[in-house]
Structures are given as structure tokens and as C-alpha cells.
Amino acid sequence: MIGGKVSRYAVLAMMIAPYLFTLYLIAVRFFTPVMLIIFLALPTFLKIYPIILRPKPETRPEGQIGWPLYFVGYAFVNNRKFGSLFMFGLLIDVVLRLLPFTQNVWR
């Protein structure tokens, strides 16, 4: 409905937004700095974004799984990496807040 190019840029914005929101939440001390672990997913994003910038090929590329949903697989790989690291960081964040000797440090 909004066109291929605009939708690809919208998807990229949605992939970048969680990094920015997490940085903001660390800055306002909602999260501890341990949540910076999400940036370990950045290399995955950097591999994927050039693919999303290009238009979808007219024909199925050799070895492509999930055709015709060309971009979905790439987005899933990025989301899986970021989401796993986010949840791991969140778990560590909660544990750090529950430890008695760190309770005053993060407030």
C-alpha cells in the first residue's frame, strides 16, 4: 500500500528503534548498563540492512528459502539475535537489582 521503497525504510526504522529506545531507557536509569549487551546484535543488523535497502529480486534467488517473502527471513534473523540478547540482558538486569549489595547502585 505504501510502496516497496517506503516499506523497506519503515522496516529499517523498526529495526533501529529498539537500539535507540534501549539507550534512552539506560540513560534515564530504567535499565542498568548491562542492557548494552544488545549491541552484540549490531553486526547481524549491519549484514542485513544492505539487503533490505535493495528492491526485492524479480525471480527467486538460488537457495532462497521462503520465497516470495524475501525480506522476512532476513528480518527474522535480526529479530532473533536482538531479542535473545535483550531477554538475556533483561534477566541479568533483574538479577542485579535483586542482589542486596547492588540495590542502591542502580537507583
C-alpha positions, 0 to 999 in steps of 0.5 A: 500500500505504501510502496516497496521503497517506503516499506523497506525504510519503515522496516529499517526504522523498526529495526533501529528503534529498539537500539535507540529506545534501549539507550534512552531507557539506560540513560534515564536509569530504567535499565542498568548498563548491562542492557548494552549487551544488545549491541552484540546484535549490531553486526547481524543488523549491519549484514542485513540492512544492505539487503533490505535497502535493495528492491526485492529480486524479480525471480527467486534467488538460488537457495532462497528459502521462503520465497516470495517473502524475501525480506522476512527471513532476513528480518527474522534473523535480526529479530532473533539475535536482538531479542535473545540478547535483550531477554538475556540482558533483561534477566541479568538486569533483574538479577542485579537489582535483586542482589542486596549489595547492588540495590542502591547502585542502580537507583 
